[in-house]
Amino acid sequence: MRPHTINDVIGQDYLLSDKSSFLRSAVEANRLPSFILWGPPGTGKTSIGRAIVNSCSLSSSYRFVSLSAVTAGVKDVRDIVDEARRININSTVRTVLFVDEVHRFNKSQLDSFLPVIEDGSIVFIGATTENPSFHLITPLLSRCRVLTLNLLEPMHIAAILRRATDDRDKGLVCSLGFIPKEIQVSDEVVEYLAQHCDGDARVALNALEISSIAAAARLGYNGNNVLDLDKKNVDVVLSVNIDDAKQALQSKHLSYDKDGEQHYNLISALHKSMRGSDANASIYWLARMLEGGEQPLYIARRLIVFSSEDVGMADPLALPQAVSCYQACHFLGMPECSLNLAQCVVYLALAPKSIAVYKALKAATKAVKDSVGQNEGVPLHLRTAPTKLMKELGYAKGYIYTPDNPSAVQSFLPPSLQGSKFLDWPAADI
């Protein structure tokens, strides 16, 4: 069901639909650049890569090679690079190398592509679900343009599902093992799958395939009990209903990667919603993380950080609240501890906010780092003097025990920092 040319691609309109768009202009000019396709699973990265090559007006100018970073080794990469160089020397054909899951390559493997991209032997097209800024080397990014693919809209998913249903050569019928007279997939089924796959076309297509197999089994056909073994044509109407779709999908698919960018995007959204005192948004982002399978202890640790970083002295009880939440999550585990997390998230969102401690530590750290030469030693009167020698050297001499003389004035900073103020407290807005 992969599209043959870019005209067959559904979705990602901002990259392909407009004639002035980057990719379409490159295809029409038959000048393919190197680029990275970055987006969530099931958004068409591999399909677009292949369709672009097929769409070139002079497709014989390019030789397409596909590689998966999951299974390819150093030798595979070296062989492709050497072959691309040899072909480029002996002809005008350039090698278009499509690397799926490119973020799985190590630095040395990625380095091997740099010279052949530079001399034009290879047009490099990479596909990744991970943020290129973190998972790909900078020299590769400087030679390739990064194109972001978005989650597919429900209307795009619906169009893909209908095309799979209607295509009698490459579509849904190929999964059944026999050819029914007609396949009926109601609008209700299409809408349900489109709305519950979280923008992942692969998830939707797999669910549609399972739904059709279930519908065929309900009629007594499994592809192996059909008498016409040559064509396997069966005079029957196969109807996929909403119950088949619900059984196939089981539950709403959520796009979430506990080690990927989505993980950091969601915790950032939770943190910023609490900082903005929006309890409703905070609860929503918490629910997104929990339903995606995030570890509750990770969330609880972030709440502890937030309690000091954003609430701070405005509500000193926020820190013990967050620590108690972590302990509750440790004792109970999921799903029970979800309520503890929700209570703590609401408490922190509604609590007064102060970043005075955060700013104070930042300012003090800057003073330490910016000091010229070696940091000053601890003033003698602030040092401890457990031995006779240390007392003779003046350690602790002149120190005033504050509980005995609260009104006494003495300095606690090094001489060069006398009068410095790091903590602004109490804050004017508290």
ZAGU-973577 format. One record per residue (C-alpha): z negated, y negated, x negated; residue number from 0; residue in one letter. Coordinates in Angstrom, 2 decimals, padded with zeros to 5 digits. Layout:
BEGIN
[node [Z Y X] NUM "a"]
...
END
This chain:
BEGIN
[node [000.00 000.00 000.00] 0 "m"]
[node [000.11 -002.33 -003.00] 1 "r"]
[node [002.54 -005.26 -002.55] 2 "p"]
[node [005.77 -004.98 -004.51] 3 "h"]
[node [006.33 -008.70 -005.05] 4 "t"]
[node [004.21 -011.81 -004.69] 5 "i"]
[node [005.86 -012.44 -001.31] 6 "n"]
[node [004.13 -009.29 -000.06] 7 "d"]
[node [000.67 -010.38 -001.21] 8 "v"]
[node [-001.71 -011.22 001.62] 9 "i"]
[node [-004.42 -013.78 000.89] 10 "g"]
[node [-005.09 -015.95 -002.18] 11 "q"]
[node [-002.70 -018.49 -000.65] 12 "d"]
[node [-003.75 -021.33 -002.93] 13 "y"]
[node [-002.43 -019.34 -005.90] 14 "l"]
[node [000.78 -017.96 -004.41] 15 "l"]
[node [001.91 -019.63 -001.19] 16 "s"]
[node [002.75 -023.12 -002.43] 17 "d"]
[node [005.99 -023.36 -004.42] 18 "k"]
[node [004.26 -025.76 -006.79] 19 "s"]
[node [001.41 -023.35 -007.46] 20 "s"]
[node [000.83 -022.19 -011.01] 21 "f"]
[node [001.76 -018.52 -010.56] 22 "l"]
[node [004.76 -018.98 -008.28] 23 "r"]
[node [006.22 -021.65 -010.58] 24 "s"]
[node [005.82 -019.34 -013.57] 25 "a"]
[node [007.53 -016.47 -011.74] 26 "v"]
[node [010.45 -018.58 -010.55] 27 "e"]
[node [010.95 -019.93 -014.06] 28 "a"]
[node [010.70 -016.39 -015.48] 29 "n"]
[node [008.10 -017.66 -017.95] 30 "r"]
[node [004.96 -015.63 -017.54] 31 "l"]
[node [001.88 -017.04 -019.31] 32 "p"]
[node [-001.21 -015.11 -020.29] 33 "s"]
[node [-004.04 -015.40 -017.78] 34 "f"]
[node [-007.25 -013.81 -016.52] 35 "i"]
[node [-007.74 -012.91 -012.86] 36 "l"]
[node [-011.41 -013.24 -012.01] 37 "w"]
[node [-012.76 -012.28 -008.61] 38 "g"]
[node [-014.84 -009.85 -006.55] 39 "p"]
[node [-013.72 -006.26 -005.99] 40 "p"]
[node [-010.96 -005.68 -003.45] 41 "g"]
[node [-009.47 -009.19 -003.63] 42 "t"]
[node [-006.10 -008.17 -005.11] 43 "g"]
[node [-006.41 -008.61 -008.87] 44 "k"]
[node [-004.44 -005.48 -009.81] 45 "t"]
[node [-001.97 -005.95 -006.95] 46 "s"]
[node [-001.23 -009.54 -007.95] 47 "i"]
[node [-000.79 -008.57 -011.61] 48 "g"]
[node [001.80 -005.91 -010.76] 49 "r"]
[node [003.52 -008.04 -008.10] 50 "a"]
[node [004.00 -010.92 -010.52] 51 "i"]
[node [005.93 -008.75 -012.97] 52 "v"]
[node [008.08 -007.27 -010.19] 53 "n"]
[node [008.80 -010.76 -008.86] 54 "s"]
[node [010.36 -012.14 -012.03] 55 "c"]
[node [013.96 -013.07 -011.45] 56 "s"]
[node [014.87 -011.38 -014.74] 57 "l"]
[node [012.44 -008.49 -014.60] 58 "s"]
[node [014.33 -006.68 -017.35] 59 "s"]
[node [012.91 -009.33 -019.69] 60 "s"]
[node [009.51 -007.77 -019.33] 61 "y"]
[node [008.02 -004.37 -019.91] 62 "r"]
[node [004.90 -003.65 -017.89] 63 "f"]
[node [002.01 -001.68 -019.43] 64 "v"]
[node [-001.24 -001.02 -017.61] 65 "s"]
[node [-004.54 -000.22 -019.26] 66 "l"]
[node [-008.05 000.34 -017.95] 67 "s"]
[node [-010.84 -000.84 -020.20] 68 "a"]
[node [-013.06 001.82 -018.62] 69 "v"]
[node [-011.13 004.72 -020.15] 70 "t"]
[node [-009.11 003.17 -023.01] 71 "a"]
[node [-010.30 003.43 -026.59] 72 "g"]
[node [-009.53 001.58 -029.82] 73 "v"]
[node [-006.53 003.83 -030.54] 74 "k"]
[node [-004.99 003.10 -027.13] 75 "d"]
[node [-005.25 -000.63 -027.75] 76 "v"]
[node [-003.82 -000.34 -031.26] 77 "r"]
[node [-000.86 001.77 -030.09] 78 "d"]
[node [000.05 -000.71 -027.35] 79 "i"]
[node [-000.22 -003.68 -029.72] 80 "v"]
[node [001.96 -001.98 -032.37] 81 "d"]
[node [004.56 -000.92 -029.80] 82 "e"]
[node [004.70 -004.43 -028.33] 83 "a"]
[node [005.32 -005.92 -031.77] 84 "r"]
[node [008.07 -003.41 -032.55] 85 "r"]
[node [009.87 -004.02 -029.25] 86 "i"]
[node [009.60 -007.79 -029.61] 87 "n"]
[node [011.20 -007.66 -033.05] 88 "i"]
[node [014.12 -005.46 -031.99] 89 "n"]
[node [014.85 -007.05 -028.60] 90 "s"]
[node [014.07 -009.96 -026.30] 91 "t"]
[node [011.83 -007.82 -024.10] 92 "v"]
[node [008.21 -008.90 -023.99] 93 "r"]
[node [005.36 -006.62 -023.06] 94 "t"]
[node [003.22 -007.60 -020.11] 95 "v"]
[node [-000.11 -005.91 -020.67] 96 "l"]
[node [-002.35 -005.66 -017.64] 97 "f"]
[node [-005.94 -004.76 -018.55] 98 "v"]
[node [-008.19 -003.83 -015.64] 99 "d"]
[node [-011.96 -004.31 -016.01] 100 "e"]
[node [-011.26 -006.25 -019.22] 101 "v"]
[node [-014.91 -007.28 -019.53] 102 "h"]
[node [-015.73 -003.71 -020.60] 103 "r"]
[node [-013.89 -004.12 -023.92] 104 "f"]
[node [-016.02 -004.94 -026.95] 105 "n"]
[node [-015.41 -007.89 -029.26] 106 "k"]
[node [-013.28 -005.99 -031.80] 107 "s"]
[node [-011.00 -004.65 -029.06] 108 "q"]
[node [-010.56 -008.11 -027.57] 109 "l"]
[node [-009.93 -009.59 -031.04] 110 "d"]
[node [-007.00 -007.22 -031.54] 111 "s"]
[node [-005.09 -008.95 -028.71] 112 "f"]
[node [-005.36 -012.45 -030.18] 113 "l"]
[node [-002.51 -012.37 -032.74] 114 "p"]
[node [000.02 -010.71 -030.38] 115 "v"]
[node [-000.79 -013.18 -027.62] 116 "i"]
[node [-000.41 -015.97 -030.15] 117 "e"]
[node [003.01 -014.82 -031.45] 118 "d"]
[node [004.31 -014.03 -027.95] 119 "g"]
[node [004.66 -010.27 -028.36] 120 "s"]
[node [002.35 -009.72 -025.40] 121 "i"]
[node [001.81 -011.53 -022.14] 122 "v"]
[node [-001.81 -010.71 -021.45] 123 "f"]
[node [-003.06 -010.34 -017.88] 124 "i"]
[node [-006.70 -009.36 -017.54] 125 "g"]
[node [-008.67 -008.54 -014.40] 126 "a"]
[node [-012.42 -008.79 -014.22] 127 "t"]
[node [-015.21 -008.96 -011.68] 128 "t"]
[node [-017.55 -010.56 -014.23] 129 "e"]
[node [-017.79 -014.20 -015.24] 130 "n"]
[node [-015.36 -014.64 -018.17] 131 "p"]
[node [-017.61 -017.29 -019.71] 132 "s"]
[node [-020.25 -014.65 -020.37] 133 "f"]
[node [-018.23 -011.45 -020.83] 134 "h"]
[node [-015.07 -012.46 -022.71] 135 "l"]
[node [-014.74 -013.99 -026.16] 136 "i"]
[node [-013.98 -017.69 -026.47] 137 "t"]
[node [-010.77 -017.27 -028.56] 138 "p"]
[node [-009.27 -015.12 -025.79] 139 "l"]
[node [-010.20 -017.65 -023.12] 140 "l"]
[node [-008.56 -020.42 -025.15] 141 "s"]
[node [-005.28 -018.46 -025.07] 142 "r"]
[node [-005.43 -017.52 -021.38] 143 "c"]
[node [-005.82 -019.48 -018.19] 144 "r"]
[node [-008.60 -018.26 -015.90] 145 "v"]
[node [-007.56 -017.93 -012.24] 146 "l"]
[node [-010.30 -017.43 -009.68] 147 "t"]
[node [-009.71 -015.13 -006.72] 148 "l"]
[node [-011.81 -015.62 -003.60] 149 "n"]
[node [-013.12 -013.10 -001.11] 150 "l"]
[node [-010.42 -012.39 001.46] 151 "l"]
[node [-010.80 -014.01 004.85] 152 "e"]
[node [-011.14 -011.74 007.93] 153 "p"]
[node [-007.64 -012.74 009.07] 154 "m"]
[node [-006.23 -011.55 005.74] 155 "h"]
[node [-008.10 -008.24 005.97] 156 "i"]
[node [-006.82 -007.80 009.53] 157 "a"]
[node [-003.23 -008.35 008.40] 158 "a"]
[node [-003.64 -005.78 005.63] 159 "i"]
[node [-005.08 -003.22 008.06] 160 "l"]
[node [-002.25 -003.74 010.55] 161 "r"]
[node [000.33 -003.35 007.80] 162 "r"]
[node [-001.32 -000.10 006.72] 163 "a"]
[node [-001.24 001.15 010.30] 164 "t"]
[node [002.40 000.25 010.91] 165 "d"]
[node [003.88 001.42 007.61] 166 "d"]
[node [005.22 004.95 008.21] 167 "r"]
[node [006.19 005.47 004.55] 168 "d"]
[node [003.21 004.31 002.50] 169 "k"]
[node [000.57 003.52 005.09] 170 "g"]
[node [-002.16 005.26 007.00] 171 "l"]
[node [000.02 008.22 007.96] 172 "v"]
[node [000.05 009.40 004.33] 173 "c"]
[node [-003.68 010.14 004.50] 174 "s"]
[node [-003.51 012.40 007.54] 175 "l"]
[node [-001.53 015.35 006.24] 176 "g"]
[node [000.69 015.21 009.32] 177 "f"]
[node [002.86 012.65 011.09] 178 "i"]
[node [001.70 011.79 014.61] 179 "p"]
[node [004.10 010.32 017.14] 180 "k"]
[node [002.09 007.09 017.11] 181 "e"]
[node [-001.07 005.71 015.56] 182 "i"]
[node [-003.02 003.34 017.77] 183 "q"]
[node [-005.66 001.14 016.17] 184 "v"]
[node [-007.09 -001.33 018.64] 185 "s"]
[node [-007.69 -005.00 017.89] 186 "d"]
[node [-011.40 -004.29 018.32] 187 "e"]
[node [-011.33 -001.78 015.46] 188 "v"]
[node [-009.33 -004.12 013.20] 189 "v"]
[node [-011.64 -007.03 013.93] 190 "e"]
[node [-014.76 -004.92 013.35] 191 "y"]
[node [-013.58 -003.67 009.96] 192 "l"]
[node [-012.33 -007.12 008.93] 193 "a"]
[node [-015.64 -008.73 009.81] 194 "q"]
[node [-017.85 -006.10 008.14] 195 "h"]
[node [-016.19 -005.46 004.78] 196 "c"]
[node [-017.39 -008.71 003.16] 197 "d"]
[node [-013.91 -009.76 002.07] 198 "g"]
[node [-013.15 -006.49 000.25] 199 "d"]
[node [-009.77 -005.08 001.31] 200 "a"]
[node [-010.42 -001.79 -000.45] 201 "r"]
[node [-013.57 -001.19 001.60] 202 "v"]
[node [-011.70 -001.99 004.81] 203 "a"]
[node [-008.76 000.29 003.99] 204 "l"]
[node [-011.05 003.16 003.00] 205 "n"]
[node [-012.97 002.78 006.26] 206 "a"]
[node [-009.71 002.75 008.24] 207 "l"]
[node [-008.58 005.92 006.47] 208 "e"]
[node [-011.86 007.70 007.23] 209 "i"]
[node [-011.68 006.50 010.83] 210 "s"]
[node [-008.17 007.94 011.27] 211 "s"]
[node [-009.17 011.27 009.73] 212 "i"]
[node [-012.13 011.44 012.12] 213 "a"]
[node [-009.84 010.67 015.06] 214 "a"]
[node [-007.42 013.41 013.94] 215 "a"]
[node [-010.26 015.92 013.60] 216 "a"]
[node [-011.37 015.06 017.12] 217 "r"]
[node [-007.91 016.12 018.32] 218 "l"]
[node [-008.05 019.30 016.27] 219 "g"]
[node [-005.60 018.28 013.54] 220 "y"]
[node [-006.54 018.34 009.88] 221 "n"]
[node [-003.13 018.52 008.20] 222 "g"]
[node [-003.49 022.22 007.38] 223 "n"]
[node [-003.07 023.68 010.86] 224 "n"]
[node [000.29 022.08 011.66] 225 "v"]
[node [003.15 024.52 012.38] 226 "l"]
[node [006.01 022.30 011.19] 227 "d"]
[node [005.34 022.63 007.47] 228 "l"]
[node [008.50 020.75 006.44] 229 "d"]
[node [007.93 017.46 008.15] 230 "k"]
[node [004.58 018.08 009.79] 231 "k"]
[node [005.61 016.00 012.78] 232 "n"]
[node [003.23 016.32 015.69] 233 "v"]
[node [003.93 015.04 019.18] 234 "d"]
[node [000.58 013.39 019.64] 235 "v"]
[node [-000.76 009.85 019.85] 236 "v"]
[node [-003.61 009.30 017.38] 237 "l"]
[node [-006.05 006.71 018.71] 238 "s"]
[node [-008.72 005.27 016.42] 239 "v"]
[node [-011.62 003.87 018.44] 240 "n"]
[node [-014.53 001.61 017.60] 241 "i"]
[node [-016.95 004.53 017.29] 242 "d"]
[node [-014.75 006.02 014.57] 243 "d"]
[node [-014.80 002.70 012.72] 244 "a"]
[node [-018.57 002.29 013.00] 245 "k"]
[node [-019.14 005.84 011.81] 246 "q"]
[node [-016.81 005.30 008.85] 247 "a"]
[node [-018.37 002.01 007.74] 248 "l"]
[node [-021.97 003.00 008.60] 249 "q"]
[node [-023.30 -000.51 007.90] 250 "s"]
[node [-021.99 -003.92 006.94] 251 "k"]
[node [-020.71 -003.91 003.39] 252 "h"]
[node [-022.39 -006.55 001.22] 253 "l"]
[node [-020.78 -007.82 -001.96] 254 "s"]
[node [-023.62 -007.80 -004.47] 255 "y"]
[node [-023.92 -006.84 -008.11] 256 "d"]
[node [-027.44 -006.74 -009.50] 257 "k"]
[node [-026.13 -007.29 -013.03] 258 "d"]
[node [-023.25 -009.62 -012.25] 259 "g"]
[node [-022.58 -013.21 -011.28] 260 "e"]
[node [-023.43 -012.70 -007.60] 261 "q"]
[node [-026.95 -011.77 -008.66] 262 "h"]
[node [-027.41 -015.10 -010.42] 263 "y"]
[node [-025.65 -017.10 -007.71] 264 "n"]
[node [-027.99 -015.81 -005.02] 265 "l"]
[node [-031.21 -016.32 -006.98] 266 "i"]
[node [-029.98 -019.84 -007.78] 267 "s"]
[node [-029.38 -020.48 -004.08] 268 "a"]
[node [-032.89 -019.22 -003.24] 269 "l"]
[node [-034.49 -021.34 -005.96] 270 "h"]
[node [-032.64 -024.51 -004.96] 271 "k"]
[node [-033.35 -023.99 -001.26] 272 "s"]
[node [-037.08 -023.71 -001.95] 273 "m"]
[node [-036.90 -026.76 -004.22] 274 "r"]
[node [-035.25 -028.64 -001.35] 275 "g"]
[node [-038.07 -027.50 001.01] 276 "s"]
[node [-035.61 -025.75 003.33] 277 "d"]
[node [-037.58 -022.73 004.51] 278 "a"]
[node [-034.77 -021.48 006.76] 279 "n"]
[node [-032.21 -021.38 003.97] 280 "a"]
[node [-034.77 -019.85 001.63] 281 "s"]
[node [-035.45 -016.97 004.02] 282 "i"]
[node [-031.70 -016.42 004.45] 283 "y"]
[node [-031.00 -016.15 000.71] 284 "w"]
[node [-034.00 -013.87 000.28] 285 "l"]
[node [-032.62 -011.59 003.01] 286 "a"]
[node [-029.21 -011.57 001.31] 287 "r"]
[node [-030.75 -010.42 -001.94] 288 "m"]
[node [-032.93 -007.75 -000.36] 289 "l"]
[node [-030.09 -006.34 001.76] 290 "e"]
[node [-027.92 -006.28 -001.34] 291 "g"]
[node [-030.46 -004.02 -003.05] 292 "g"]
[node [-032.15 -006.51 -005.38] 293 "e"]
[node [-035.38 -005.31 -006.98] 294 "q"]
[node [-038.35 -006.99 -005.24] 295 "p"]
[node [-040.27 -007.36 -008.50] 296 "l"]
[node [-037.44 -009.44 -009.96] 297 "y"]
[node [-037.61 -011.81 -007.00] 298 "i"]
[node [-041.41 -011.94 -007.26] 299 "a"]
[node [-041.20 -012.88 -010.95] 300 "r"]
[node [-038.84 -015.71 -010.10] 301 "r"]
[node [-041.29 -016.95 -007.46] 302 "l"]
[node [-044.03 -017.07 -010.11] 303 "i"]
[node [-041.78 -019.20 -012.30] 304 "v"]
[node [-040.97 -021.48 -009.36] 305 "f"]
[node [-044.65 -021.95 -008.48] 306 "s"]
[node [-045.32 -023.61 -011.83] 307 "s"]
[node [-041.94 -025.19 -012.46] 308 "e"]
[node [-041.33 -026.86 -009.09] 309 "d"]
[node [-044.66 -026.90 -007.23] 310 "v"]
[node [-047.00 -027.25 -010.17] 311 "g"]
[node [-049.98 -029.58 -009.82] 312 "m"]
[node [-048.92 -030.71 -006.35] 313 "a"]
[node [-050.40 -027.43 -005.06] 314 "d"]
[node [-052.26 -025.46 -007.77] 315 "p"]
[node [-052.77 -022.59 -005.30] 316 "l"]
[node [-049.04 -021.84 -005.39] 317 "a"]
[node [-049.36 -019.92 -008.66] 318 "l"]
[node [-052.06 -017.48 -007.45] 319 "p"]
[node [-050.07 -017.07 -004.23] 320 "q"]
[node [-047.00 -016.04 -006.24] 321 "a"]
[node [-048.98 -013.74 -008.53] 322 "v"]
[node [-050.57 -012.09 -005.49] 323 "s"]
[node [-047.08 -011.61 -004.04] 324 "c"]
[node [-045.98 -009.85 -007.23] 325 "y"]
[node [-049.00 -007.56 -007.10] 326 "q"]
[node [-048.34 -006.77 -003.43] 327 "a"]
[node [-044.72 -005.87 -004.25] 328 "c"]
[node [-045.94 -003.65 -007.06] 329 "h"]
[node [-048.46 -001.88 -004.81] 330 "f"]
[node [-046.26 -001.45 -001.74] 331 "l"]
[node [-042.62 -001.39 -002.75] 332 "g"]
[node [-039.74 -001.74 -000.30] 333 "m"]
[node [-039.38 -002.12 002.61] 334 "p"]
[node [-042.99 -003.16 003.30] 335 "e"]
[node [-043.20 -005.75 000.52] 336 "c"]
[node [-040.30 -007.70 002.02] 337 "s"]
[node [-042.84 -009.45 004.28] 338 "l"]
[node [-044.95 -010.42 001.27] 339 "n"]
[node [-041.89 -011.92 -000.37] 340 "l"]
[node [-040.92 -013.75 002.81] 341 "a"]
[node [-044.42 -015.21 003.19] 342 "q"]
[node [-044.48 -016.41 -000.41] 343 "c"]
[node [-040.95 -017.87 -000.16] 344 "v"]
[node [-041.93 -019.84 002.96] 345 "v"]
[node [-045.17 -021.01 001.34] 346 "y"]
[node [-043.36 -022.28 -001.75] 347 "l"]
[node [-040.57 -023.89 000.28] 348 "a"]
[node [-043.05 -025.83 002.42] 349 "l"]
[node [-045.44 -026.70 -000.42] 350 "a"]
[node [-045.43 -030.22 -001.93] 351 "p"]
[node [-043.43 -030.38 -005.13] 352 "k"]
[node [-044.18 -031.74 -008.58] 353 "s"]
[node [-042.38 -031.23 -011.88] 354 "i"]
[node [-044.95 -033.21 -013.87] 355 "a"]
[node [-046.09 -030.15 -015.87] 356 "v"]
[node [-042.49 -029.08 -016.50] 357 "y"]
[node [-041.57 -032.56 -017.77] 358 "k"]
[node [-044.74 -032.80 -019.85] 359 "a"]
[node [-044.04 -029.54 -021.66] 360 "l"]
[node [-040.43 -030.58 -022.21] 361 "k"]
[node [-041.48 -033.92 -023.69] 362 "a"]
[node [-044.11 -032.33 -025.94] 363 "a"]
[node [-041.61 -029.73 -027.15] 364 "t"]
[node [-039.16 -032.51 -027.99] 365 "k"]
[node [-041.85 -034.30 -029.99] 366 "a"]
[node [-042.51 -031.13 -031.98] 367 "v"]
[node [-038.82 -030.49 -032.66] 368 "k"]
[node [-038.01 -034.12 -033.50] 369 "d"]
[node [-040.83 -034.61 -036.01] 370 "s"]
[node [-039.56 -035.67 -039.43] 371 "v"]
[node [-040.28 -033.05 -042.06] 372 "g"]
[node [-043.25 -030.79 -041.52] 373 "q"]
[node [-045.38 -031.15 -038.39] 374 "n"]
[node [-048.68 -032.84 -039.10] 375 "e"]
[node [-051.74 -030.70 -039.62] 376 "g"]
[node [-054.53 -030.51 -037.09] 377 "v"]
[node [-056.88 -033.52 -037.57] 378 "p"]
[node [-060.03 -032.48 -039.46] 379 "l"]
[node [-062.44 -033.25 -036.63] 380 "h"]
[node [-060.53 -030.88 -034.32] 381 "l"]
[node [-060.61 -027.93 -036.70] 382 "r"]
[node [-063.07 -025.09 -036.50] 383 "t"]
[node [-065.62 -024.71 -039.29] 384 "a"]
[node [-067.08 -021.18 -039.30] 385 "p"]
[node [-067.90 -021.20 -043.08] 386 "t"]
[node [-069.89 -023.42 -045.43] 387 "k"]
[node [-066.83 -024.19 -047.54] 388 "l"]
[node [-064.87 -025.39 -044.53] 389 "m"]
[node [-067.74 -027.67 -043.50] 390 "k"]
[node [-067.86 -029.08 -047.02] 391 "e"]
[node [-064.13 -029.81 -046.77] 392 "l"]
[node [-064.76 -031.90 -043.66] 393 "g"]
[node [-063.64 -029.45 -041.02] 394 "y"]
[node [-065.07 -030.40 -037.58] 395 "a"]
[node [-066.75 -033.45 -039.07] 396 "k"]
[node [-067.03 -036.28 -036.57] 397 "g"]
[node [-066.17 -034.17 -033.57] 398 "y"]
[node [-067.98 -035.29 -030.44] 399 "i"]
[node [-068.97 -032.52 -028.01] 400 "y"]
[node [-067.54 -034.00 -024.80] 401 "t"]
[node [-069.94 -032.31 -022.30] 402 "p"]
[node [-072.87 -034.01 -024.07] 403 "d"]
[node [-071.14 -037.37 -024.25] 404 "n"]
[node [-068.39 -037.63 -021.60] 405 "p"]
[node [-067.82 -041.34 -022.18] 406 "s"]
[node [-067.27 -041.02 -025.92] 407 "a"]
[node [-063.83 -042.03 -027.18] 408 "v"]
[node [-062.07 -039.81 -029.70] 409 "q"]
[node [-058.48 -038.89 -030.52] 410 "s"]
[node [-057.00 -035.45 -029.97] 411 "f"]
[node [-053.46 -036.06 -031.24] 412 "l"]
[node [-052.12 -036.30 -034.81] 413 "p"]
[node [-052.12 -039.86 -036.21] 414 "p"]
[node [-048.35 -040.32 -035.78] 415 "s"]
[node [-048.58 -039.45 -032.07] 416 "l"]
[node [-051.55 -041.64 -031.19] 417 "q"]
[node [-051.04 -043.13 -027.73] 418 "g"]
[node [-048.23 -040.75 -026.80] 419 "s"]
[node [-048.14 -039.74 -023.14] 420 "k"]
[node [-046.51 -036.50 -022.09] 421 "f"]
[node [-048.07 -035.84 -018.68] 422 "l"]
[node [-047.53 -038.31 -015.87] 423 "d"]
[node [-050.40 -037.42 -013.55] 424 "w"]
[node [-051.39 -038.12 -010.90] 425 "p"]
[node [-047.82 -038.80 -009.88] 426 "a"]
[node [-047.18 -041.82 -007.74] 427 "a"]
[node [-045.50 -039.78 -004.98] 428 "d"]
[node [-048.26 -037.17 -004.59] 429 "i"]
END
